[in-house]
């Protein structure tokens, strides 16, 4: 199987004309200390000083405006926040601030698909022609492409992401237009008219288009909108009161996102250029650290999905590359091979945001990392999992 890793990043060159008039210079070291907002006090946690210093060091070293971090190991919880949620007016980051979690959304989408499979409403080997006959004639290989191919990115479809010059131009020049269309319009505009990379099962291509199709399948199966199904199947049962599908408007508790496009320390508020993922089943959820812990436990430690279904989600396709050069992808779940053990979960990245949710079974640990800057090296997670 040929492997192609095409994680989404917008074309840098197209943005340069917008950057110079809207940049902020971060002034490290931050004067802002970590602030808790939920009434919890972690000052007596045995690693409070170590963890607090770690997130401060990461923020300063990587020029990150703000970080919200959570670690739970053997039932012992620590949360911390550092820096700024909004640079322009120096609003402090707190543990309660929401972030765009980007592709962690894919794990929510996959979990709902797998629930319908458990209920007998869907099957992993069903084809696109069976599931979405109204679109089958627009999708080459619709008779071969299955739910599994969509979930693990082996569909071979043209990518809604890196390499899609038409999408990049739209984002750079007319980002506000994304507010006016149903998110599934992106398939018609940027995917269906292009030749696929390959037949299904021949390539691995990280592709947002796969999860747009999964969103359509969820809505058709459940008879409701993606947002309604998400609320009904996951958010309410898991008591995730600070999580929702993001609409194209600012939210009071949502941290602003920033990008350093020129790699010169000047941070650009990316709000105008991240609207393509609003309300989508591939990147449209906003959440905070505490709620993502709730989701991790709901997915891996509750009876929401059976052990057999969880094992199916952990059937890996080997990837061509990743941060540590050795990881794999399942059904909406990434495998992270840390020195402290294997981690199951997902990372996310949009213009101005970076996120990770991991469950490390061998450590009985969960880790949540949220930052309001894109392009972050995550080679420090093991430091939070040391005994």
C-alpha positions, 0 to 999 in steps of 0.5 A: 500500500502506498502511503501519502500523508497530507495533513491539512495546512493552508498555503503559506504564500497566499496569506502573506499579503494579509499578515503585516497589518495584523500582527502582534509581538509576544513579549516573553516572559509572560507576566501572567501566572496560571489561573484556575476558573472552576474552583479547583485547587491543584496547589497540593498536587505532588507535581503542581510545580513541575507541571506548571513550570513545564507549560510555562517553558513550552509556551515561552520556547515555542512563542505560544500565547496560551496553553491549557493542560490536563493530566490525569494519572491513576485517578489523580487530576491536575489542570493548569493554564498559562499565558493569554487567551486574547493577546490584544487585550491581555485576557488571561488563559484559564482552564475553562477557556474553550478551543477549536479542537480541530481534528479531534472532532474526527474521533467524535464522528467515528465514535458515533459511526461505530455506535450505529454499527453496534446497533446494526444500523450500519456496517463497516463493509457498506459501500458509498453507493449503498449508503449515499446513492444520491452521490454515488455517480459523483464519486469514482469507486463508489462501488468499492469505497466502504465505511472503513475506507472513510474512517481510516483515510484509505478511500483514495479520494482527492484531498480536501486539504494540502494540495487543494489549490482551489480551497487554499485560494478560497480561504485566502481571498474570500474566507467569509464565503464559508459562512454562507454555505452548508459545510457539505458544499465543500465536497461539491466545490473542492473534491468531486470535480477532481480525479481521485489519487487512487482506488480505495485501499491503495493509498493512505491520505489524511483527508477531511473529505472522508469525514464530510461523507461520514457526517452525511451518513450520520445525518441520513442514518440518524435523521437529524443534524450532525450537531443534534446527533453529537449532543444526543449521542455523546455530549449529554450522556458524557455531561460535556456542558462546555462542548458544541459544534462551532458556528461562524461567530465568536464565542465568549469563552473561546480563546483567540487563535494565532499563527506565526506564518513568517516564523519571526515571532509576529503572531497573526490573529487567524479568526478570519481564515479558519472559517472553512471548518465551522460546523464540519464533522472533521474539525468543527467542535469547540471544547475545553480540557475538562470536557475532553477528559470526559470524552476520553473516559466516555470513549475508552472507559464507559460502556458507550462502545463495547470492548470489541468495537474499541478493538476494531477502532484500534486496527491500525494502518501504518503511516508514512511519517509523524512527529516521532516517525513511528505511529499509525491510524485506526478508525478515527483514532491515532496511535502515539508511541511515547516512551511512557507507553502507547497513546490512543486518541487524536491531535488537531490543528487549524490556523491558530489552534493546536490540540491533543487528547490521549489515553495511555492505558499502560499508565492509566493516564489521560492527557489533554493539551490545548494551545491557541497557536498553530504549528507546535512541536509536541515532543514534551508529552512524556515529561508529563507522564513520568513517575 
